[in-house]
Amino acid sequence: MRAAYAATQSGADPLAGLTVGEVDAPDAPAGFRRVKVVASCLNHHDLWSLKGVGLPADRLPMVLGCDAAGIDDDGNEVIVHGVVSSPDWQGDETLDPRRSLLSERYPGTMADYVWVPQRNLVPKPAALSFEEAACLPTAWLTAYRMLFTVSPAAPGSTVLVQGAGGGVASALIALAAAAGFRVWVTSRSAAKRERALGLGAEQAFDAGARLPERVDVVFDSVGEATWAHSLKSLVPGGTVVTCGATSGPAPSADLNRVFFLQLRVLGSTMGTREELVRLTRFLVATGVRPTIDTVLPLEDAEQGFRRMLDGDVFGKIVFRH
């Protein structure tokens, strides 16, 4: 079958190992269902895999991709939940110490077909296109969990989203605005700040800028480049919710500020199947839809990967199969 996969890995030149070509269909474990992929979606996770982070070399070649929407063998239109928990795990699958994402232990979604546990299939609402649905399982689910499960802020609170333009950030802006939050954003790009205002942000600021007032919650997926600004932007007792570190994982903790102002730092990773179901219902009810930067045929996967590597993205890059 056709797939976009990691053949080799390189921290210096990750795209050197990206290949689009034929691979053998895997031997699916018992209880896994086959899905014919209609659309898949690109995430930073895929670039990290090509760099050798989180994907051991002995698992190569590995089909990339955590996100997909497609049709199962019974003809149902489905969204693929990318968090694969242990067969006997009960409860929140993101807390399973043996969990994995598709493309880590099991082949990913950037292929003609993907095999996943039956419990990982979520009905695709007819109101969502396959391209829109493919954006949901990683970035949009991560944003939904950060905003509605992990964050202590309620609608009406002022929240700051760092790094407008990324998939999680654009999802946070749209979801928070639709839910009645007062949304502020930052970006180094004037064009991205303008687009963030179009998604519902009330104000947009240059990266690192002093804000008119402090905020209740900061959502940070950037890491080292924005961490100091995130902590300085919080009201006493405020919270920073972090889900990633695309600019680096080891900023100064600034512990004096954290304990003196009684700040809270909360981590969030992906989301549960039930949260994914609720996310789809939220989108149908509100009319909010994922911001899609580009739709490309799977054969042009390298073009999409290069756009993400260069940072030339606002929203999600989707591959049509």
ABEGO torsion letter per residue (X at the ends): XBBBBBABBBAABAAAABBBBBBBBBBBBBGBBBBBBABBBBBAAAAAAAAGBGBBAAAOBBBBEABBBBBBAAGBBBBBBABBBBAABBEBAAABAABBBBGAABBBABBABBBBBAAABBBBBAABBAAAAAAAAAAAAAAAAAAAAABABBBGBBBBBBGBGBAAAAAAAAAAAAAGBBBBBBBABAAAAAAAAAAGBABBBBBGBBBABBBABBBBAAEAAAAAAAAAABBBGBBBBBABBAAEABBBAGAAAAAAAGBBBBBBBEBBAAAAAAAAAAAAAAGBBBBBABBBBAAAAAAAAAAAAAGBBBEBBBBBX
